[in-house]
Amino acid sequence: MSTPDTERVGHLKVLGLNDDEIKVYQHLLRTGPSSITELGEAVPDRERSIDATLGGLVQAGLARRSGSDHSRYLPVPPDAGLEAMTLRRESELKQARIEVLNAYDEFRRTVHNESTTHLIEVVTGSAIVERIHQIKSGVQREILAIDSPPYYIGGPNQEEIDQLRRGVSYRVVYSPESVEVPGYLTENILPCVEAGEQARVLPDVPAKLTIIDGAIAFVSMSARDTDVNRSLLIIRPSSLLSALIGMFELCWRNALPLHASVGTEDDRLEPIERRLLALLATGAADDTIARTLGISRRTFFRYLERLMNRTGASTRFQLALHAARENWL
């Protein structure tokens, strides 16, 4: 596969397309207008039907029916199609943020209504930490979380490490503010990732959220919405819980991977460069990265410039995509 094709695959995966959609789109770009039959024969190794795959591409704005022959499909040029997808993803995340804030306010106002008390529980003050421990200790299968300060519990997260060891899976989306909290990256996030947590980073998270086995969740405002721990909402099976699960999956699809270390040993990278890339992927500020690595800002920028020159990247996001494609992340 050519370098442009490889880069395009990386962009498409970040924007949420599945493998089938990427294969069919790549074929359309190479061959031009094609019928459903031709596409089905040209891309036989698929998990979904060709109709469903084309439907996904049309919905994503990357393919359209031919004006003269509706049985044939045309590719939308990558520059226009990818720009439209990026804008649509940003809009979806902003809308998810608005919906969660509205739901939070609505349920906080109506929590004393008899019809909602069995679905929503409001916890405040010192009782918050106890309820979090109580709920998380009952996990059987998985925990999904969107992580952002302020934090209710300080120090290393030994509870999660113990649960990972007994087979509980964790998927966590971190906000950039998470890695800015002094010591939180090295003492909390990275040890959990090393223990098996799947972690990603998103530039803007809509709320603090934890979902236990898809059956119960607790949610509160992120650091951008409040500067103190005011209250915690516990959500039981309901349309709101379903919406929160959907919001998590949307955030997960749009986030970039975070690993405790970068790739396998690679003679093209110095150890400090691999570490720098891992920290850069978290969205941490320059001062935080330099301080964690034990180097000056000037040295940090020298390493960063060398990595960008080596990969041909003009932005840090392009550098992160290149690192992911080369298995440096």
Helices and strands as residue ranges (DSSP letters): H 3-14, H 19-31, E 34-35, H 36-42, H 50-60, E 63-65, E 72-75, H 78-110, E 120-124, H 127-136, E 142-147, H 158-165, E 169-174, H 176-180, H 184-184, I 185-189, H 190-194, E 198-201, E 208-212, E 216-220, E 231-235, H 239-254, E 256-258, H 271-281, H 286-293, H 297-311, H 316-325
